[in-house]
Amino acid sequence: MPFYQYFNGEIFPISAALFETNDLGLLRGYGLFDYFRTYNGVPFRWDDYWQRFENSATLLKLTVPLSQQETSKILADLHALSEEQEVAFRFVLTGGYAPDSVNVVKPNFLIRTEALPQDNPAGRLKGIKVLPYEYVRDLAEIKSTNYVHMVLMAEEMRNQQAADLLFYKDGEISELTRSNIFLFKDNVLITSDQNVLKGITRKVVMELAQPFFEIQVRPVAYDELMSADEVFTTSTTKWVMPVVQIGNHTVGNGTAGKNSLFLQGLFEDMVTEWGK
Amino acid sequence: MPFYQYFNGEIFPISAALFETNDLGLLRGYGLFDYFRTYNGVPFRWDDYWQRFENSATLLKLTVPLSQQETSKILADLHALSEEQEVAFRFVLTGGYAPDSVNVVKPNFLIRTEALPQDNPAGRLKGIKVLPYEYVRDLAEIKSTNYVHMVLMAEEMRNQQAADLLFYKDGEISELTRSNIFLFKDNVLITSDQNVLKGITRKVVMELAQPFFEIQVRPVAYDELMSADEVFTTSTTKWVMPVVQIGNHTVGNGTAGKNSLFLQGLFEDMVTEWGK
């Protein structure tokens, strides 16, 4: 695993210090990212991730300095250098170096190769606990680098044996810190379209669920979550992860729901076959 | 002006690339900063700035790796290396390098020496225009690195010949992007204590105003601002800067108010004599 990274046109070892200290990502939190992985050596839903990355950049008024095709070539090079079958890629685009620490001159574009995220197979079977947290992400449709509350609450989550935070505000739920949330009520699949980052796994799961369930994408009240039959969360690293406890509230009978496990199975089948 | 910077125990030229790319400030926006300057070669209100810096760090659960005394010594070294009479210092403390991109292991501590901010003497005499902007800063009492809206709106501000944004939400005003806001109504000086970063210049100006004016520190309604006799903003770089236009609304008769200019004069006298 000799991991490497791409930065503004060159390839460097992963631990190289690359950022000068007047970068707007560092000084002003002006940055966005994206994150995805390979299955069977092939980047999963690369077109979707690239499109989301470009969309975030557009919303932050930053120009991505490379085309998708140019970037594909870099991914292939980084992947080959890693000597690993599977890798994850993290894109980071910042406002770049700013002499006045305010105005964007030229973005900095970084692509990190990372080891695959640690799996949580027990969580996938048994489900996880999340903590309700009153907060709504600013500019939620941008995959910005602002994860202050997640880092701030990391220790508290460990203390409470919780895997994540569930954001809610004004009676509505939105998302977890890095993943979307779904619920089943009477076999209807429901997820929010308000103040969420539209996850690629969220999209894939809705595609997979389409033939089997009615799907509602709309504002979701906190109270609905409390009376849900099943709850699960989706992300690149979590796949379809049942949520069985929300603070002190037990979802359903406290075990992973059968519809959730069914969708998890479909997702697992898909990634098992990906690229073959 | 050979400016240098301190980073985790060593001194480097100011343009050195220092940050590895898994820093939590960069990847997760988990960072805070502070910024101050010298007058007559002496750091202005250094105890106040240090205290605020430490307070921000405490609220983000980060440990400042140096004492104030150790830091003073570094400031003196950086100042001497700059060969300048006056400099500005920017402290940045991030969550440091995180193998899992979530949990803080050891903060990174950076001190940049910077050229003095560009003065705006015309603005100080004539006053500036600001744009009302519906937003409230998250964790406002922390001087975090999150200035996404400021950078995002930089071009719009230039287009509208505005110098800054004025944050308001739910009928109350809080602050500008990087400065506090005051108003005079019937010779009473009023400033908000809600969702604001407590500026050192704000504190100094209240000390200077104390013998001359009644001061109210309390929630301030947007409507009060609209009927104010005078408005001004305070910061390390702006001193006491009259605000004469808020979007399309003209404050008072559209010129710098006499009370504002009086306080500006007191502040100017103070910094002229600082350290002498």
HADDOCK unambig.tbl for C-alpha pairs under 7 A between the chains (distance, minus, plus):
assign (segid A and resid 15 and name CA) (segid B and resid 20 and name CA) 6.14 0.50 0.50
assign (segid A and resid 16 and name CA) (segid B and resid 20 and name CA) 5.82 0.50 0.50
assign (segid A and resid 17 and name CA) (segid B and resid 17 and name CA) 6.03 0.50 0.50
assign (segid A and resid 17 and name CA) (segid B and resid 18 and name CA) 5.23 0.50 0.50
assign (segid A and resid 17 and name CA) (segid B and resid 19 and name CA) 4.87 0.50 0.50
assign (segid A and resid 17 and name CA) (segid B and resid 20 and name CA) 3.91 0.50 0.50
assign (segid A and resid 17 and name CA) (segid B and resid 21 and name CA) 6.68 0.50 0.50
assign (segid A and resid 18 and name CA) (segid B and resid 17 and name CA) 5.23 0.50 0.50
assign (segid A and resid 18 and name CA) (segid B and resid 18 and name CA) 6.47 0.50 0.50
assign (segid A and resid 18 and name CA) (segid B and resid 19 and name CA) 5.98 0.50 0.50
assign (segid A and resid 18 and name CA) (segid B and resid 20 and name CA) 5.89 0.50 0.50
assign (segid A and resid 18 and name CA) (segid B and resid 21 and name CA) 6.78 0.50 0.50
assign (segid A and resid 19 and name CA) (segid B and resid 17 and name CA) 4.86 0.50 0.50
assign (segid A and resid 19 and name CA) (segid B and resid 18 and name CA) 5.97 0.50 0.50
assign (segid A and resid 19 and name CA) (segid B and resid 19 and name CA) 5.08 0.50 0.50
assign (segid A and resid 19 and name CA) (segid B and resid 20 and name CA) 6.83 0.50 0.50
assign (segid A and resid 20 and name CA) (segid B and resid 15 and name CA) 6.15 0.50 0.50
assign (segid A and resid 20 and name CA) (segid B and resid 16 and name CA) 5.82 0.50 0.50
assign (segid A and resid 20 and name CA) (segid B and resid 17 and name CA) 3.90 0.50 0.50
assign (segid A and resid 20 and name CA) (segid B and resid 18 and name CA) 5.88 0.50 0.50
assign (segid A and resid 20 and name CA) (segid B and resid 19 and name CA) 6.82 0.50 0.50
assign (segid A and resid 21 and name CA) (segid B and resid 17 and name CA) 6.67 0.50 0.50
assign (segid A and resid 21 and name CA) (segid B and resid 18 and name CA) 6.77 0.50 0.50
assign (segid A and resid 25 and name CA) (segid B and resid 26 and name CA) 5.72 0.50 0.50
assign (segid A and resid 26 and name CA) (segid B and resid 25 and name CA) 5.73 0.50 0.50
assign (segid A and resid 26 and name CA) (segid B and resid 26 and name CA) 4.94 0.50 0.50
assign (segid A and resid 27 and name CA) (segid B and resid 145 and name CA) 5.64 0.50 0.50
assign (segid A and resid 28 and name CA) (segid B and resid 145 and name CA) 4.72 0.50 0.50
assign (segid A and resid 28 and name CA) (segid B and resid 146 and name CA) 5.26 0.50 0.50
assign (segid A and resid 28 and name CA) (segid B and resid 147 and name CA) 4.90 0.50 0.50
assign (segid A and resid 28 and name CA) (segid B and resid 148 and name CA) 6.54 0.50 0.50
assign (segid A and resid 29 and name CA) (segid B and resid 29 and name CA) 5.23 0.50 0.50
assign (segid A and resid 29 and name CA) (segid B and resid 145 and name CA) 5.42 0.50 0.50
assign (segid A and resid 29 and name CA) (segid B and resid 146 and name CA) 4.67 0.50 0.50
assign (segid A and resid 29 and name CA) (segid B and resid 147 and name CA) 6.10 0.50 0.50
assign (segid A and resid 29 and name CA) (segid B and resid 148 and name CA) 6.14 0.50 0.50
assign (segid A and resid 30 and name CA) (segid B and resid 147 and name CA) 6.97 0.50 0.50
assign (segid A and resid 30 and name CA) (segid B and resid 148 and name CA) 5.29 0.50 0.50
assign (segid A and resid 60 and name CA) (segid B and resid 152 and name CA) 6.37 0.50 0.50
assign (segid A and resid 102 and name CA) (segid B and resid 151 and name CA) 5.72 0.50 0.50
assign (segid A and resid 103 and name CA) (segid B and resid 151 and name CA) 6.30 0.50 0.50
assign (segid A and resid 103 and name CA) (segid B and resid 154 and name CA) 6.60 0.50 0.50
assign (segid A and resid 145 and name CA) (segid B and resid 27 and name CA) 5.63 0.50 0.50
assign (segid A and resid 145 and name CA) (segid B and resid 28 and name CA) 4.71 0.50 0.50
assign (segid A and resid 145 and name CA) (segid B and resid 29 and name CA) 5.43 0.50 0.50
assign (segid A and resid 146 and name CA) (segid B and resid 28 and name CA) 5.26 0.50 0.50
assign (segid A and resid 146 and name CA) (segid B and resid 29 and name CA) 4.68 0.50 0.50
assign (segid A and resid 147 and name CA) (segid B and resid 28 and name CA) 4.90 0.50 0.50
assign (segid A and resid 147 and name CA) (segid B and resid 29 and name CA) 6.10 0.50 0.50
assign (segid A and resid 147 and name CA) (segid B and resid 30 and name CA) 6.98 0.50 0.50
assign (segid A and resid 148 and name CA) (segid B and resid 28 and name CA) 6.54 0.50 0.50
assign (segid A and resid 148 and name CA) (segid B and resid 29 and name CA) 6.14 0.50 0.50
assign (segid A and resid 148 and name CA) (segid B and resid 30 and name CA) 5.30 0.50 0.50
assign (segid A and resid 151 and name CA) (segid B and resid 102 and name CA) 5.71 0.50 0.50
assign (segid A and resid 151 and name CA) (segid B and resid 103 and name CA) 6.29 0.50 0.50
assign (segid A and resid 152 and name CA) (segid B and resid 60 and name CA) 6.38 0.50 0.50
assign (segid A and resid 154 and name CA) (segid B and resid 103 and name CA) 6.58 0.50 0.50
